[in-house]
Amino acid sequence: MIRLPLLDPASPGRFPDPHHALAEPNGLLAFGGDLSPRRLLAAYERGIFPWFNPGEPILWWSPDPRCVFDTATLKANRSLRRALAGSAWRVSVDEAFVRVMHACAAPRPGQQGTWIGAAIIDAYASLHTQGHAHSVEVWEGDALVGGVYGVVVGRLFCGESMFSARSGGSRLALVALAAWLREWGFPLLDAQVSNPHLLSLGAREVPREDFLAQVRRLSAQPFDPAHWRKVASRDAGDYL
């Protein structure tokens, strides 16, 4: 029988030590609580994130190992440059945060349902309004063809999900995001749970202990969210 700590609704800043997370399922740490901005930010500052299906209790995770991208090396590869050569796509920041979330929640081949339900969308939209969550969008004319979104704590970007409506859409969004993070002194982009697709894009696995040390260091570094508001829309070729 799995025994998990139940989070105290009256203490949104308190979480169990991530080292107490289960080995199976990997990283399951606690349940309950809420998705208030204060609790979500407290979770990300500790290397913890929510992940649950609509209708289920809120589940909190901190897996070992952790999947991350190094922003210094996350750049467009030859195949992406070749695929998008001469394209009229453009890239924007925070123009369509909720639309990106809904696109990430849309059904995908081979998947049944989505974990990005109404409660998650409402919670992260609130974080976005407060300047803690951001999106990168890829456009073909007026059509949204790719995007990624996530949460910022200090100088760490915690990626949540991405999507492609056209081949290369999510990869371009990820590359563009990494370009801005590099410029702003963000060394890591957290990708949470490893899978073959993320690894094929250049992600790597790190022990949880190493990741948590990075989280403690990076989340304590101040960063002015006004930088996000100053990012102008650019042609895709500027990131290739």
N, C-alpha and C positions, 0 to 999 in steps of 0.2 A: 504494500500500500504506500502511495506517495503522500508524504506529509509536507505541506508547504506553509510558510508563515502567511498570515492574513494581515495586510497592511491596515494600519489604523487610520480611519477617515479623518480623525482630528489632528493627525501629524503628517501633513503632505510632504515634509522634507525628510522623513525617515524611511530608510530601506535597510534590509539585511545586508551584511557584507557579501559582495559578489562571489567571494571565495567559497561561500556556502551553497552556491548553485548546484543543482543536480548534474551528475554525469550523464544520466539518461532519463528523460530527454535532455540533451545537451544544453545546459545553461539556464534551465527553468529555475527561477529564484523565489518568486512570491506570487500571490494573487490578491485581487481586490483593490481597494483604494478608488481613485478616480483619475480622470484625464485632465485635471486642471493645469493651467500653465505652470503654476508653482511646482506641482508634483512632477510634471514632465521634465522641466528643467533640472530639478533635483536628481531625477533618474539619469539623464544624459551626463550630468556632471560626475556621476559615479560609474559610468560605463554600462548603464542599464537601459533597456528600452522595452516598450510594450509591444506585444504581438499576440493577437487572439482573433478568433473568428466572431463575426456578429452573432449575438445571442449567447455567447459564452462569457464567463467571468473574465475580467481583465487579467492577463498573465504578463509577468515581468521576467526578462531574460538577460543573462550575461554569459554568452557561450565561450567555450575554450576549445580550440583556438578562436581568435577573432580575425575577421577578414577586413583588410584595409588596402587602400591605394596610397602610394607615395605621390604627392602632387608634382614632385620634381621630374618624375618619369612618365606620368600619365599624359601622353601627347598623341596626336593623330598619327596612325601608322600608314604605311604605303597604301594598303587596300582602301582605307577611308579616304585618303587624299585622292586616289584614283576614282573612287565611286562618286565623289562630290565635286570633281573638277568641273568648273564652269556652271555649277548649280546656282540658282537664284535664291537659295535658302538664306534666311537671316536668323540671328540668335539674339534673344532678349533675356533680361533678368527681371523677375517679379512682375511681369505684365499679366500673367494669367495663372497665379498660384493654384487657385481652386480648380481651374480647368485641368491643370496638370494632374492634380490629385484624382479627379474623376477619370481621366484617361488612364492613369496607373491602376485604377480600380476596375476598369473594363475587363470582361472575360478574355482569357487568352487560350490559344490552342493547347489542349491537354490538361487544362486546369478546370476545376469545378469551384465556382464561387470565388470570393476574394476576402482577404482580411481587412481591406480598406473600406470599412462600413461607414455609415452616417456619423457615428460617434467619433471615429478617428478623423474624418474630414472636418467635423465641427471643431474638434480639439486643436488640430494643426492649423486650421484657418485662424483660430484665436491667437496661436503663437505667431503666425505670420503678421497679423494686424499689430501685434506688439513688437515686431521687429526681430523675432527670434527664429523664424523659419523662412526659407527662401526657395525660389524655384529658378531654373533656367529653362527657357522655351526655345524650340526650333520651329520655324515657320516656313511654309511654302505658300507665298501669297498670304491669304487670310486663314489658311488651314494650319492647325497645330499638328506637326508631324513627329515631334519628339520632345522629351522633357525629363527632368529629374528634380526632386525636391528633398529637403532635409532640414535639420535643425542645427543652429550654431550655438556653441557654448565656448566663450573665450575665443581661441584661435583653433578650434576643432570643428570641422563640418561633419555632422552625423547624417549620412545619406539614408533615406527611407525607401524610396522606390523610384523607378524610371520606366519609360515606355517608348516604343517606336510605333508610329503609324506608317512610316516609310523606312525602308532599309537604311540604316546608318543614323536614324534620328536620335536614338538614345546615346549612341557612341559620341556623336557630335556634342550633345548636351553635356555629357560627362567630361569631354575634353575641354569644352569652353569653361565649365565650372572649375576644373583643375587649373586652368590658366589664370583665372582671377584669384583663386586661393593661393597659388604660388606668389603672385604679385603682392598679396596682403600678408604673407608670412605664415600661411597655414601649411604645415608639412604633411598632414595626414587627412585623408578622407575616409571616414569609417564606413564600411560596407556591411557590417554586422555579421551575417552568416555566409559562409563560403558556398559557392556552387561553381560548376564547370564554366558557365558563361562569364561570371565575374573574373575567374582566374584567366580565362582566355583574353580578357581585356587588360590584363596586367596587374590584377589584384594579387595580394599575397596573404598568407596566414601567419599570425603572430601569436605567441602564448598570451593567454589572458593577463597574466601578471605583468608582462611587458606593456600590453595595451593600457592597463589600468594606470601604470606609472605615467604613461604619456598623457592620459586623460587628466590626471591630477595636475600635471605641469601645464598643459595647453589650456585647460578650462579656466585656469587662474590668470591667464594673460588677457588684458583688456583689449577690446576691439570695438571701434565705433561703427554701429550699424548704418550710419549715414553713407558709408562707402557703397553699400548695395544700391542706394537710391541714385547714385551718381553714374551707374553703369549704363551707357547708351547702347541701343540696339546696333548690331554690327552684321556685316555680311559673313556668311559661313567661312569664306576663304581667309578671313583674318585669323582663324583658329587652326588652319590646316598647314 
